[in-house]
Amino acid sequence: MSSSLSFIESRKLSVAPMLDWTDRDFRYLLRLISKHTLLYTEMVTTGALIHGDRQRFLAHDATEYPLALQLGGSDPAALAECAKMGEDAGYSEINLNVGCPSDRVQSGSFGACLMAEPQLVAEGVAAMKNAVNIPVTVKTRLGIDEQDSYQFLTDFIDAVSAAGCETFILHARKAWLKGLSPKENRDVPPLDYERVYQIKKDYPELHIDINGGIHSLVEVQEHLKHVDGTMVGRAIYHDPYLLADVDNVIFNQRSDYILSRHEVIEAMLPYIEQRMKQGRPLKSITRHLLGLFQGQPGARRWRRHLSENAHLPDAGIHTLQQALSLVDKV
């Protein structure tokens, strides 16, 4: 089920890296719905890969491609080492997180606070580019705290693109590192899509993707009139079936048949069975499935049955099949 499109074409729509959400189980679900959408891992820190269980952090299914690994870190040597691990594990792209505003990330000197250190980011990008043969990209904000001028953003892009980064994913908000929680930083700073559009005009040679507040394929199509790619996060997590028409509408890959929601779950059952044999609790997988029937008759019964039963000791494939029987086939 790997995409037949070029990697650049797959960037027209990607699913944002989301901590605790875009794990391999959720990505497997998404790949059943769309063959071509670019998927991202959760952010993995360089420390976790170098000193922790790298096999667990890098594990994925080959059907998930095209798939990007997002790294969090600031030390160029460590970033290069981890980028090589990612390439060796089969990932399609290495992405550097310069957008996460959480206190934990700031204390580790990476994430959005790195916007204030463009030369350090440039050194990290250069080190990764020298270590791998796959694309190295950067996901960032429009600014941080009071450093939110257009000049501040272009200075950052100038420095990092000079180091070899050709693709920037711009979350169209600035980040407040002081005073706002990560959750508030996803909503409170106002969106500024026009600023991202202007970056694309001023840097036509760069690949510019836009992220933030995108909820529908209609919005995706509108953004693609101004930039090269779009990235959608929470809207897809809460309603994964938003991707059902993506291959046709966004990627122009005409398919006569799209899996129904019921068929998506049935196609997941062998995978879920295999994961459970490996020790994965059912509830850790079904939490990603709760939104699949969003807006459909029986959606509440589906969510309730899984929420009340997936954690029980005898939970298994039959739990999903029982939940599925509660949802109307449409």
C-alpha positions as CSV (number, residue, x, y, z in Angstrom):
1,M,0.0,0.0,0.0
2,S,2.9,2.3,-0.3
3,S,2.2,5.5,-2.3
4,S,2.9,5.5,-6.0
5,L,3.3,9.3,-5.9
6,S,6.6,11.1,-5.7
7,F,7.6,12.1,-2.2
8,I,7.2,15.8,-3.0
9,E,3.6,15.2,-4.3
10,S,2.8,13.4,-1.0
11,R,3.4,16.6,0.8
12,K,0.2,18.2,-0.5
13,L,-1.4,16.8,2.6
14,S,0.3,15.4,5.7
15,V,-0.9,14.5,9.2
16,A,0.9,16.5,11.9
17,P,3.1,14.9,14.5
18,M,1.1,14.8,17.7
19,L,2.5,13.6,21.0
20,D,0.6,10.6,22.4
21,W,-1.5,10.4,19.2
22,T,0.4,9.7,16.0
23,D,1.8,6.4,17.2
24,R,2.1,3.4,14.9
25,D,-1.4,2.1,15.6
26,F,-3.0,5.4,14.6
27,R,-0.8,5.6,11.6
28,Y,-1.8,2.1,10.5
29,L,-5.5,3.2,10.7
30,L,-4.8,6.3,8.6
31,R,-3.0,4.3,5.9
32,L,-6.0,2.1,5.5
33,I,-8.0,5.2,4.6
34,S,-5.5,7.1,2.5
35,K,-2.6,5.6,0.5
36,H,-0.9,8.8,-0.3
37,T,-1.1,11.2,2.7
38,L,2.3,11.8,4.3
39,L,2.4,10.6,7.9
40,Y,4.6,11.7,10.8
41,T,5.7,10.0,14.0
42,E,5.3,11.6,17.4
43,M,8.3,13.8,18.2
44,V,11.1,11.6,19.5
45,T,14.0,13.2,21.4
46,T,17.6,12.5,20.5
47,G,18.2,11.5,24.1
48,A,15.5,8.9,23.9
49,L,17.0,7.4,20.8
50,I,20.6,7.5,21.9
51,H,20.1,6.4,25.5
52,G,16.7,4.6,25.4
53,D,14.9,1.8,23.6
54,R,15.5,2.9,20.1
55,Q,13.9,-0.1,18.6
56,R,10.6,0.7,20.3
57,F,10.8,4.4,19.3
58,L,11.6,3.6,15.7
59,A,9.3,0.7,15.2
60,H,6.7,1.0,12.4
61,D,5.0,-1.0,9.7
62,A,6.2,-0.8,6.1
63,T,2.6,-0.1,5.0
64,E,2.9,3.3,6.7
65,Y,5.1,4.8,4.0
66,P,5.5,7.6,3.1
67,L,6.4,8.2,6.7
68,A,8.6,10.9,8.4
69,L,10.4,10.8,11.7
70,Q,10.2,13.9,13.8
71,L,13.2,14.6,16.0
72,G,13.5,16.9,19.0
73,G,16.9,18.1,19.9
74,S,19.5,20.8,19.5
75,D,23.0,19.1,19.5
76,P,24.1,18.8,15.9
77,A,26.1,15.6,16.5
78,A,23.2,13.9,18.3
79,L,20.8,15.0,15.6
80,A,23.0,13.6,12.9
81,E,23.3,10.3,14.8
82,C,19.6,10.0,15.2
83,A,18.8,11.0,11.6
84,K,21.0,8.2,10.4
85,M,19.1,5.8,12.7
86,G,15.9,7.0,11.1
87,E,17.2,6.5,7.6
88,D,18.5,3.1,8.4
89,A,15.1,2.2,9.9
90,G,13.4,3.1,6.6
91,Y,11.9,6.5,7.2
92,S,11.2,8.7,4.2
93,E,12.1,12.0,5.8
94,I,13.7,13.5,9.0
95,N,11.9,16.5,10.5
96,L,13.3,18.8,13.1
97,N,10.8,20.2,15.7
98,V,11.3,23.9,16.1
99,G,7.7,24.5,17.1
100,C,6.8,22.7,20.3
101,P,6.3,25.3,23.2
102,S,6.1,23.0,26.2
103,D,8.2,23.7,29.4
104,R,9.7,20.2,29.2
105,V,10.9,20.9,25.6
106,Q,12.2,24.3,26.5
107,S,14.2,22.9,29.4
108,G,15.9,20.6,27.0
109,S,16.8,23.5,24.7
110,F,14.8,22.4,21.7
111,G,11.4,23.0,20.2
112,A,10.1,26.5,19.6
113,C,12.7,28.2,21.7
114,L,15.2,27.3,19.0
115,M,13.7,29.9,16.8
116,A,15.9,32.4,18.8
117,E,19.0,30.4,17.7
118,P,18.8,30.1,13.9
119,Q,22.5,29.4,13.6
120,L,22.2,26.4,16.0
121,V,19.3,25.1,14.0
122,A,21.3,25.6,10.8
123,E,24.2,23.6,12.3
124,G,21.8,20.8,13.2
125,V,20.3,20.8,9.7
126,A,23.7,20.7,8.1
127,A,24.8,17.9,10.3
128,M,21.7,15.8,9.5
129,K,22.0,16.6,5.7
130,N,25.6,15.3,5.8
131,A,24.5,12.1,7.6
132,V,21.6,11.0,5.4
133,N,20.4,10.8,1.9
134,I,16.7,11.5,2.6
135,P,15.0,14.9,3.0
136,V,15.7,16.9,6.1
137,T,12.9,19.4,6.9
138,V,12.0,21.9,9.7
139,K,8.6,22.5,11.4
140,T,8.4,25.8,13.1
141,R,6.2,28.7,14.2
142,L,6.0,32.2,12.9
143,G,7.8,33.6,15.9
144,I,8.1,33.4,19.7
145,D,7.0,35.9,22.4
146,E,7.8,39.4,21.4
147,Q,10.1,38.2,18.5
148,D,7.3,37.9,16.0
149,S,8.2,40.3,13.2
150,Y,8.3,39.2,9.6
151,Q,12.0,40.1,9.6
152,F,12.6,37.7,12.5
153,L,10.9,34.9,10.5
154,T,12.9,35.6,7.3
155,D,16.1,35.8,9.2
156,F,15.4,32.3,10.6
157,I,14.5,30.9,7.2
158,D,17.6,32.5,5.6
159,A,19.9,30.9,8.1
160,V,18.3,27.5,8.0
161,S,17.8,27.3,4.2
162,A,21.5,28.3,3.7
163,A,22.3,25.1,5.6
164,G,20.4,23.0,3.1
165,C,16.8,22.9,4.4
166,E,14.5,23.1,1.4
167,T,11.2,22.4,3.1
168,F,9.6,24.4,5.9
169,I,6.4,23.5,7.6
170,L,5.0,26.7,9.1
171,H,2.5,26.5,11.9
172,A,0.7,29.8,11.2
173,R,0.9,31.1,14.7
174,K,3.6,32.4,16.9
175,A,4.3,30.6,20.3
176,W,4.1,32.2,23.7
177,L,6.9,30.5,25.6
178,K,5.9,32.4,28.8
179,G,2.3,32.4,30.0
180,L,0.6,29.9,27.8
181,S,0.3,26.2,28.1
182,P,1.0,24.0,25.0
183,K,-2.8,23.5,24.7
184,E,-3.4,27.2,24.8
185,N,-0.6,27.8,22.3
186,R,-2.5,25.7,19.8
187,D,-5.5,28.1,19.9
188,V,-4.8,31.4,21.6
189,P,-2.2,33.0,19.3
190,P,-4.1,34.2,16.2
191,L,-3.6,32.4,12.9
192,D,-1.8,34.4,10.2
193,Y,-2.1,32.5,7.0
194,E,-1.2,35.5,4.9
195,R,2.2,35.6,6.5
196,V,2.8,32.0,5.4
197,Y,1.6,32.9,1.9
198,Q,4.0,35.8,1.8
199,I,6.9,33.5,2.7
200,K,6.1,31.4,-0.3
201,K,6.0,34.4,-2.5
202,D,9.4,35.6,-1.2
203,Y,11.0,32.2,-1.3
204,P,9.6,30.6,-4.4
205,E,12.5,28.1,-4.5
206,L,11.6,26.6,-1.1
207,H,8.8,24.1,-0.4
208,I,6.4,25.7,2.0
209,D,3.8,23.8,3.9
210,I,1.1,25.4,6.1
211,N,-0.2,24.1,9.4
212,G,-2.7,25.3,12.0
213,G,-6.5,25.5,12.2
214,I,-7.2,23.5,9.0
215,H,-10.4,21.4,9.4
216,S,-11.6,20.3,5.9
217,L,-10.5,19.3,2.5
218,V,-12.1,22.5,1.1
219,E,-9.7,24.5,3.3
220,V,-6.8,22.3,2.2
221,Q,-7.7,23.1,-1.5
222,E,-7.8,26.8,-0.7
223,H,-4.4,26.8,1.0
224,L,-2.9,24.8,-1.9
225,K,-3.6,27.8,-4.2
226,H,-0.9,29.7,-2.2
227,V,1.6,27.2,-0.8
228,D,3.0,23.8,-1.7
229,G,1.6,21.6,1.0
230,T,-0.8,21.4,4.0
231,M,-0.5,19.7,7.3
232,V,-3.6,18.8,9.4
233,G,-3.5,17.6,12.9
234,R,-6.4,17.4,15.5
235,A,-9.2,17.5,12.9
236,I,-8.0,14.2,11.5
237,Y,-7.3,12.7,14.9
238,H,-10.9,13.4,16.0
239,D,-12.4,12.4,12.6
240,P,-9.9,10.1,10.7
241,Y,-12.4,9.4,8.0
242,L,-11.8,13.0,6.8
243,L,-9.0,11.3,4.8
244,A,-11.5,9.1,2.8
245,D,-11.7,11.4,-0.2
246,V,-8.1,12.7,0.0
247,D,-6.5,10.4,-2.6
248,N,-9.2,11.4,-5.1
249,V,-9.6,15.1,-4.3
250,I,-6.1,16.2,-3.3
251,F,-3.8,13.7,-4.9
252,N,-5.9,13.1,-8.0
253,Q,-5.4,9.4,-7.7
254,R,-8.8,8.2,-8.9
255,S,-10.1,5.1,-7.1
256,D,-13.4,3.5,-7.9
257,Y,-13.6,2.0,-4.4
258,I,-13.1,3.6,-1.0
259,L,-13.2,1.5,2.2
260,S,-16.3,2.1,4.3
261,R,-15.8,2.8,8.0
262,H,-16.9,-0.7,8.8
263,E,-14.4,-2.1,6.2
264,V,-11.6,-0.1,7.7
265,I,-12.2,-1.7,11.1
266,E,-12.5,-5.1,9.6
267,A,-9.2,-4.6,7.8
268,M,-7.6,-3.5,11.1
269,L,-8.6,-6.7,13.0
270,P,-5.6,-8.9,11.9
271,Y,-3.2,-6.1,12.7
272,I,-4.8,-5.6,16.1
273,E,-4.7,-9.3,16.8
274,Q,-1.0,-9.3,16.0
275,R,-0.2,-6.3,18.1
276,M,-2.1,-7.8,21.1
277,K,0.0,-11.0,20.7
278,Q,3.1,-8.7,21.0
279,G,1.7,-7.4,24.3
280,R,-0.1,-4.2,23.2
281,P,-3.2,-3.7,25.3
282,L,-6.4,-3.4,23.2
283,K,-7.3,-0.1,24.9
284,S,-4.1,1.5,23.6
285,I,-5.2,0.8,20.1
286,T,-9.0,1.4,20.3
287,R,-8.5,4.9,21.8
288,H,-7.4,5.9,18.3
289,L,-10.6,4.4,16.8
290,L,-13.2,6.4,18.8
291,G,-13.6,9.1,16.2
292,L,-13.9,6.9,13.1
293,F,-17.7,7.0,13.1
294,Q,-17.9,10.8,13.9
295,G,-21.3,12.1,12.9
296,Q,-22.7,8.7,11.9
297,P,-25.7,6.9,13.4
298,G,-24.5,4.9,16.3
299,A,-21.3,6.8,16.8
300,R,-22.0,7.3,20.5
301,R,-22.8,3.6,21.1
302,W,-19.5,2.8,19.3
303,R,-17.5,5.1,21.5
304,R,-19.3,4.0,24.7
305,H,-18.8,0.3,24.1
306,L,-15.1,0.6,23.4
307,S,-14.6,3.0,26.3
308,E,-16.4,0.7,28.8
309,N,-15.0,-2.6,27.5
310,A,-11.6,-2.3,25.8
311,H,-9.8,-2.1,29.1
312,L,-11.3,-5.3,30.6
313,P,-9.0,-8.3,31.1
314,D,-10.9,-10.4,28.5
315,A,-11.1,-7.7,25.9
316,G,-10.2,-8.8,22.4
317,I,-11.2,-8.8,18.8
318,H,-14.8,-9.7,19.9
319,T,-15.0,-6.4,21.7
320,L,-14.5,-4.5,18.5
321,Q,-16.9,-6.8,16.6
322,Q,-19.5,-6.1,19.2
323,A,-18.9,-2.4,19.0
324,L,-19.1,-2.6,15.2
325,S,-22.5,-4.2,15.4
326,L,-23.9,-1.2,17.2
327,V,-23.1,1.2,14.3
328,D,-25.3,1.4,11.3
329,K,-23.7,0.5,8.0
330,V,-23.8,3.4,5.6
